[in-house]
């Protein structure tokens, strides 16, 4: 396997696709089986033997592909050594572990290569439901090899929206006629479905982490959409703090309108808080 070039371009995604497909197959091998063992870690979050096995597999294979890159994963203790480098892998071995444990199919393997705070190569693989999403900076995004594009419309009548119910409820006040979709337990998958045009808007509540977001961020961007904080700011990865505030993803025209609407409801909330 050849080493990663200094500037990551589309040919590298072939190797990334192969590695992530193998990781997904490893996770799928214990999905819905009696062999699956799980427990609870800090924060009352579930973790399984599959999470750990996939994490180890990805670290070995991705480190071999790019030995000079740092590492940040949900299932690896963060040593902060990553802060000294300009490039690193950001990984969620199984995004949507609660769904995985419950036997639901909306979980995924999420991998991004980040340079100077922004993703430049990404893969989100949902073995049971969606297949493999790939993107490289400046090269567009694909799903199972087919080019994907975020929905470009700017209105909300019939727009399909997924995310926390309170956020969807706030949007409905200003944009009646939206269609609230069932929860997608993998946040990476929820956001990535915007890139594929399966959702028009996807929200994320506060406290999501780099590993939930980095791969989906690039895929949405390369499909002509945007993922940002509710004030419109782009996300920066590999900081000392890996958590982020509430977020929204949508095709570019609709994203701008959602940001304007959220500004109104955030102003109402700030007024309410000031009077409380």
Secondary structure, DSSP 8 states (H G I E B T S, - for coil): -----SS--TTHHHHHHHHHHHHHHHHHTTTTSTT--EEEEGGGEEEEHHHHHHHHHHHHHHHHH-TT-EEEETTS---SGGGG-SEEEEEEEEETHHHHHHT-S--EEEEEEEETTEEEEEEEEETTTTEEEEEETTS-EEETTEE---------TT-EEES-HHHHHHHHHHSTT-EE----S-HHHHHHHHHTTS-SEEEE-TTEEHHHHHHHHHHHHHTTEEEEETTS-----SSS--EE--EEEEEHHHHHHHHHHHHHHHHHHHHHHHH-
